[in-house]
Amino acid sequence: MKKIGFIGLGIMGKPMSLNLIKAGYSLVVMDRNAKVVDEMKAAGASVAASPAEVAGQVDVVITMLPNSPHVKEVVLGENGVAEGAKPGTVVIDMSSIAPLVSREIAAALEKRGISFLDAPVSGGEPKAIDGTLSVMVGGDKKLFDEHYDLLKTMAGSVVHTGDVGAGNITKLANQVIVALNIAALSEALVLANKAGVEPDLVFQAIRGGLAGSTVMEAKAPLMLDRKFDPGFRIDLHIKDLTNALETSHGIGVPLPLTASVLEMMHALKVDGLGSADHSALVQYYEKLAKTEVKR
């Protein structure tokens, strides 16, 4: 069984790495959060002081980081993965970053004999915990096949979507759909609430019909219970939608609805809700309508 390095032990990375340990993989971890590192050590992981030190001990390095600059720094920067990895090492970036950056990193690693897959995930913290994430992967198909079982340890669905960068293109499409679903759900529940109809009853009535969705099932209860602790932070969704718009502008694809929801999220960030779950988008509509959705 291959030895795995895992860099980035945040809301998603920690439970993903724990699932690898449960599956029997030997893990070397690194993160700036000493408390989380100690927890992983107690769970059976080894600890490294730098990305280069991680890479020097393993066959595969998985990164789970906030955005493009963080991945570039960890992989290609000083004391980065590229400095410590031997030829033949595989880097799997499971962060959600700009597709062009994935391709840039892959090209730089290829010169050193290091392979690369971009493999962003969807599903949020609950699915990271129970190992049922959806993983969308870009890169060489043979390399994908060789690491399918590893990825499946953390996921319910693992799909190869094309060459390097295709995973993150797919993730951007996913994030557009999720954002627009949350916005539509927010509009509908605020409408019902202001009209004097119990929003929970509206949810129960429509969830089994055409309007029903995975997004509705996950986010409507959080809105109704006023539970906005982050499963997926608004700040991170802002990052993803910004990447989507930058990519779309580069290839000539207008995304007017995405742009609108991005501005709503920016408004919530100004109101101090950047660290709240993206279901807090309902609060944007509540502020406009001067009402509050709850059970």
N, C-alpha and C positions, 0 to 999 in steps of 0.2 A: 504494500500500500504506500502511495507517495506521501512524502512529508510536505506539509502545507504551511505557508506563511500567511498571516492575516493582519493587514494594516488598516486600522480604522474601526474602533469598537464603540461606535455610537448607538443610537436608538435601534438601527438596523444591524450594524456589524456585530454587536455583542451576541444577540440571539443566533445569528447565522453561524458565528464561530462556535458557539456552544453546541449547535446541531452537528457540526463537523466532529467535535470531540465525542459526542454521543455515538456517532457512526463509526468511531474507532480510529479516526485520523490522528496522527501526531501533529501537533500544532505549535508554531512559534508565532507569538503575537507582539504587536507594537502599537502603542497609542500614547498621546500626551497626557491622558487622564490616568493618573497613578492609581486611583481607587478602582477603576475598571480593570486595569492591568492586574492588580492584586486579586480581584475576583476571578479573572481568567486563570491566573496562576493556581489559585485554590481549586479550580475546576480541572486542572491537569495540563494546562498549556505551559510551554516554556516562554521566556520573555527575552526580547532583544531590545537594545538601546537605540537602534537606528534602522531605517529601511534597508541599508546596505547589509547590516548584520543579520537581519531577517533573511534576505535573499541568499546570503552565503551559506545558510543552513538547510535550505529547502529545495524541492523540485518545482513547486508551483507557488507563486505569490498572488494572493487575492487582495485587492484594494477596495475599500468601501469608504469613500471620502465625499465631502460636500460638493465640490465643483471642479471645473477644469483646472484652475491654477493649482489647487491642492494636489491633484493627481500628477500634474507635470512636475511639481516640486518633489513629491515623494518618489516618483519613478526616475526622473531624469536629473534632479537637482543634486547638490552636494550631499554626499553620504546617502544617495538614493539607491533605489533597487538596482538600477543599471550598473552601478559601481560594484555592487557585491555579488551580482548574479553571474553564474558560470554559463557558457554557451550551452544551449539546450533547455535552459530554464523557461518556464511558461509564466507569463503575467496575465492574470484575468482581472480586468477592472470591472467591478460590479457597481461602481458609482454611476450616476446619471450626469453625463457631461456633454459638451458640444461634439457632434460627430467628427468635425474637422480636426479637433484636438485628439480624438482617438486615433485618427489616421496619422497624425503627426507623431504621436508617441509610438505607434506601431512601426513606422518607418525608422525612427531613431533606434529602437530596440533591435530591429532586423539587422542593422549594421553590426551589432554585437553578437548576433547568433541567438537572440532571445525572441521567443514567439509571443504573440499577443492576441487576446480575445477581448472585445468589449461586450459585457454581459450585464447590462442594467436590469433592475428588478422592479416589480410592481406588487403591491399587496399591503404595504405598510407594516407597522410593528406587529400586529396580531399574527399575520401570516409569516413574518420572519421568525416569530417565536415557535409556531407550530410546524414550520418547515414546509409551507405550502405556497411559497412565493411563485410568481410567474417570472421566468427569466427569458429575456430575448437576446440572442447572441449573434454577434458579427465576427467574422474571421474565417480562416481556413476550415473547410468542412471536415477534413480528416482530424485536425486538431480538436474541433468541436466534438467529434465522435469519441475521441480518446478521453475527453474530460466530461462527457455527459453524465456518467454515474456520480462523479464528484459534485457537479452542480445540482443533480437531482436530490442529493442529500439535504439541500436547503430549500427545495422547491417542489411544487406540485406539477408545474409545467415548465419545460425547458425546450425552446424552439430556436433553431438556427434560421436567421432571417436574411443572410447574405454575407458579403465581404465585411472587413473591418469598417466600423461606422454604422453599419445597418442595424446593429443592436440599439444604438442610441437614437437613430432615426425612428425606430419602432417605439422606443420609450417616449420620445417627444409626442408621437401620435397618441400614445396612451394618456399622457398627461394633459393633452388638449381635451380629450374626451372626458376625462375625470373632472377637470376644472369646469367644463361647460355643464356637465351633469350636476355638480354641486350647486352651480349658479341657478340652474333651472329648478332644482329641488328647493333652494332657498326662496326663490320668487314665489313658487307655488304655495309653500307653507306659510309664508308671510301673507299672501293673498287670503288664504283660508282663515288664518288667525284674525286678520283685521275685519273680515266679513262675519266673524262670530261663529265660525265652524271650528270644532276642535281639530287642531292639526294632527293629533295622533290618530283620530278616526279617519281623517283623509288618508294618512299613510297606510292604515290598515286596509282601507277600501281599495286603494289603487296599486298596492305593491304586487298583487298577483296578475295585473293586467299588463298592457303594452308599455306603460310608463315604468313598470318595475325594473330594477337593475341592481347589480352588485353594489354600485355606489349608493343607491338609495338605502339598501339594507344595512350598509356599514355606517352611513352618515346621518340618516334621519333620527335614529335613536340618540345619537350624541347631541344633535340640535335640540331635541325634545327634552333631554335630561340636563341640558346646559353643561355638558362635559366637553370642554375644549382643550383638555390637556393634549399635548402633541402626540399623535400617531405619525402624522406627516405635517411638518410645520409650514405655515404660510410662507415664511422666508424661502424655504426650499422649493415650494411650488412657483414662487416668483422667479427663482433661478431657472427652473425648467421651462416656464413659459417664455422667459427672455431668450433662452437658447432656441426655443421653437421659432420665435419671431425673427431672430437673427438668421437662422437657417433658411426660413421661408423667404426672407427678403433677398438672400443670396441666390435663390433659384427661381425667383419670380412667382411666388405663391402667396397671395394676400390671405391673411387670417383675421378678418375683422372681429369675429366673436372672441377669439383668443385674446386679441388686443384689449377688448372691453373688459374681460374678466381680469386680465393682468392689472389694469388700472384700478379695479375694485380692490384687488389684493394689496396694491400699493397704498390705497386709502386706509385700509385696515392696519397696515404696518405703521403708517403715520399716527394712527390711534393707539399704538402700543401693542398691537396684536400679532406682530411678526412671528413670535414664538408659539402662538396658539395653533391648534389643529386647523387644517384648511376647511373643516366643517364650520368654522367661525365665520365663513363667508356670509352665513345667514345674518350676521350682525350688521353687515353693510346695508342689507335690505331693511332690517328692523329699524335702523337709524333713519332711513328715508321715510318709512311708513309710521314711525313713532309707535311701535308695538313690539312685543317680545313673544317669540314662539316658545311654548313649553307645554308640558302635559297638563 
